Amino acid sequence: MSAQMVLLPVFVLVGLGFFLLLWTTSPRGQAMKARIGDGDQFDIPVLFYILIAFALPLRHADLFIVLMSWVFVVTRFVHAGILVTASNPGQRGSAWFAGALVLLAMWVYFALRILLLI
C-alpha cells in the first residue's frame, strides 16, 4: 500500500478538524464552543504533533516545514501570553487564527507533497 493511499484518510480527517475549528469561531459556532469549552490551547498543537510525526519518517520535514513550525510555535506563545495576562478575546482570537492558518498551510503543503509525489 502506498503512503498516499494510507495518508489520504488522515488528510481528509485533518480537513474536517480544521473546518470544525474555524466553524466554532463563527457566530453560529459560538453556542457549540460555549458548550465544549475553550480547549484551543490544546487542540491545534495535536494537529501539529501529528504532522511532524508523519513528516519526519517520510522524510518530508524540509526547510519550509521547519520554518513554518517556528512561526506556528511563535503564534502559540503569543496566544498563551495573551491568555495568561490580559486575556483579551480579540487579540487572543487573532493569535489563534494566525496559528491555525500557519498550520493549515503546513498541512496543505505536506499533503500536496505526498499526494503529488513532489
Secondary structure, DSSP 8 states (H G I E B T S, - for coil): --HHHHHHHHHHHHHHHHHHHHHTTSTTTHHHHHHH---HHHHHHHHHHHHHHHHTTTT---HHHHHHHHHHHHHHHHHHHHHHTT--HHHHHHHHHHHHHHHHHHHHHHHHHHHTT-
